[in-house]
Amino acid sequence: MRISLSGIAGDSIVDGPGIRLAVFTQGCPHHCPGCHNPHTHDPEGGFWGNTEDIVAAMAENPLLDGITLSGGEPFLQPVACLALAKEAHRLGLNVWTYTGYTWEELFAENNAERLALLWETDVLIDGPFLLAERSLDLHFKGSRNQRTIDVQKSMEKREVVLWEDASVQ
């Protein structure tokens, strides 16, 4: 399946815990001032890749702990990102997804494809990057307003449950 990409990092250690395959999608409607990936905003930029090649890269690396779907905005390409998330889980990897949307916005729009991607995500970093809330002291996110959400626990409780990083406490 085709996916519009900005890039792929095969051994990221900053986009979630452990060693990760980070997939940077192309296209973002949020245009957050101060964004560290402004080159991902233009939906006509980047390059075309395919999910099969990304899955093969996941399967070939026995050191991976998980994949990270970032951007750009992964929820602009929910079908392709869902395919990657499902294959990651099949391979025993965890899935982190970064989005400029909030948890509440994703549910309010009630888009079946986006909700399917959300369900297949283990940890969601939600909310736009806010330059006034920027902090270099945060783990795995750029601004204090962004939440690190344990998606499966949140789905069970029907309310946002924050992910806790046991290695930081």
C-alpha positions as CSV (number, residue, x, y, z in Angstrom):
1,M,0.0,0.0,0.0
2,R,1.3,3.5,-0.8
3,I,2.1,5.9,1.9
4,S,3.4,9.5,1.6
5,L,6.6,9.8,3.7
6,S,9.0,12.4,4.9
7,G,11.5,9.8,6.1
8,I,12.2,6.7,8.1
9,A,14.6,6.3,11.0
10,G,15.6,2.6,11.5
11,D,17.0,2.9,14.9
12,S,15.5,5.8,16.8
13,I,15.9,6.1,20.5
14,V,14.0,9.4,21.0
15,D,10.6,8.6,19.6
16,G,9.5,6.2,22.4
17,P,11.2,3.7,24.6
18,G,13.8,1.3,23.3
19,I,15.0,1.0,19.7
20,R,12.3,2.0,17.3
21,L,11.6,2.2,13.6
22,A,10.2,5.7,13.3
23,V,8.0,6.4,10.3
24,F,7.6,10.1,9.5
25,T,4.5,10.7,7.4
26,Q,4.2,13.6,5.0
27,G,1.5,16.2,5.3
28,C,0.3,18.1,8.4
29,P,-2.7,20.5,8.8
30,H,-1.6,21.8,12.2
31,H,1.4,23.9,11.1
32,C,2.5,24.4,14.8
33,P,4.8,27.4,15.2
34,G,8.2,26.1,16.2
35,C,7.6,22.5,14.9
36,H,10.8,20.6,14.6
37,N,9.6,18.9,11.4
38,P,8.2,21.8,9.3
39,H,9.3,20.1,6.1
40,T,6.6,17.5,6.7
41,H,3.7,20.0,6.5
42,D,3.3,20.2,2.7
43,P,1.1,17.2,1.6
44,E,2.7,17.4,-1.8
45,G,6.3,17.1,-0.4
46,G,8.2,14.1,0.7
47,F,8.2,10.9,-1.3
48,W,6.1,7.8,-1.9
49,G,6.9,4.6,-0.1
50,N,5.0,1.4,0.5
51,T,4.0,-0.3,3.6
52,E,5.3,-3.6,2.5
53,D,8.9,-2.3,2.5
54,I,8.4,-0.8,5.9
55,V,7.1,-4.1,7.3
56,A,10.1,-5.9,5.8
57,A,12.4,-3.5,7.6
58,M,10.6,-4.1,10.8
59,A,10.8,-7.9,10.4
60,E,14.6,-7.7,9.5
61,N,15.6,-5.9,12.7
62,P,15.6,-8.2,15.7
63,L,16.6,-5.3,18.0
64,L,13.4,-3.3,17.5
65,D,11.1,-2.7,20.5
66,G,8.5,-1.0,18.5
67,I,7.5,1.4,15.8
68,T,6.6,5.0,16.0
69,L,4.2,6.7,13.6
70,S,5.0,10.4,13.5
71,G,4.9,13.2,11.0
72,G,3.6,15.1,9.6
73,E,0.3,13.8,10.8
74,P,-0.2,10.0,10.8
75,F,-4.0,10.4,11.1
76,L,-4.1,12.0,7.6
77,Q,-3.1,8.5,6.3
78,P,-5.0,6.3,8.8
79,V,-5.4,3.2,6.5
80,A,-1.7,2.9,5.6
81,C,-0.6,3.7,9.2
82,L,-3.2,1.1,10.5
83,A,-1.6,-1.5,8.2
84,L,1.8,-0.7,9.7
85,A,0.5,-0.9,13.2
86,K,-1.2,-4.2,12.7
87,E,1.9,-5.7,11.2
88,A,4.0,-4.3,14.0
89,H,1.7,-6.0,16.6
90,R,1.9,-9.2,14.6
91,L,5.7,-9.1,14.9
92,G,5.4,-8.5,18.6
93,L,6.3,-4.8,18.5
94,N,4.6,-2.0,20.3
95,V,3.1,1.0,18.5
96,W,3.4,4.7,19.4
97,T,1.6,7.3,17.4
98,Y,2.2,11.1,17.6
99,T,-0.6,13.4,16.6
100,G,-1.4,17.1,16.7
101,Y,-5.0,16.2,17.4
102,T,-6.2,15.7,20.9
103,W,-7.7,12.4,22.1
104,E,-11.1,14.2,22.4
105,E,-10.9,15.6,18.9
106,L,-10.3,12.1,17.4
107,F,-13.3,10.7,19.2
108,A,-15.5,13.7,18.5
109,E,-15.1,13.4,14.7
110,N,-16.0,9.7,14.9
111,N,-14.0,8.8,11.8
112,A,-13.9,5.0,11.6
113,E,-10.5,4.8,9.9
114,R,-8.9,7.1,12.4
115,L,-10.5,5.3,15.3
116,A,-9.2,2.0,14.0
117,L,-5.7,3.4,14.0
118,L,-6.2,4.7,17.5
119,W,-7.3,1.3,18.7
120,E,-4.2,-0.3,17.1
121,T,-2.0,2.2,19.0
122,D,-0.4,1.3,22.3
123,V,0.7,4.8,23.3
124,L,-0.5,8.1,21.9
125,I,1.2,11.4,22.2
126,D,-1.6,13.9,21.6
127,G,-2.0,17.6,21.1
128,P,-0.3,20.2,19.1
129,F,3.2,21.4,19.8
130,L,3.0,24.7,21.6
131,L,6.1,26.8,21.5
132,A,5.2,28.6,24.8
133,E,5.0,25.1,26.5
134,R,8.2,23.8,25.0
135,S,10.5,21.9,27.3
136,L,13.7,19.9,26.7
137,D,13.1,18.1,30.0
138,L,10.1,16.1,28.8
139,H,10.5,12.4,27.7
140,F,9.3,11.7,24.2
141,K,7.4,14.9,23.6
142,G,8.1,18.6,22.9
143,S,5.6,20.6,24.9
144,R,4.0,20.3,28.3
145,N,0.4,20.4,26.9
146,Q,1.0,17.1,25.1
147,R,-0.1,14.0,26.8
148,T,1.4,10.5,26.7
149,I,-1.7,8.3,26.7
150,D,-1.9,4.6,27.4
151,V,-4.5,3.9,24.8
152,Q,-5.6,0.4,25.8
153,K,-6.1,1.3,29.5
154,S,-7.9,4.5,28.3
155,M,-10.2,2.4,26.1
156,E,-11.0,0.1,29.0
157,K,-11.7,2.9,31.5
158,R,-13.4,5.2,28.9
159,E,-11.2,8.1,30.1
160,V,-7.7,9.2,29.4
161,V,-5.1,7.2,31.4
162,L,-1.6,8.5,31.1
163,W,1.2,6.2,30.3
164,E,3.8,5.8,33.0
165,D,7.4,5.3,32.2
166,A,8.8,3.1,35.0
167,S,12.4,3.7,33.9
168,V,12.0,7.5,34.7
169,Q,10.5,7.2,38.1
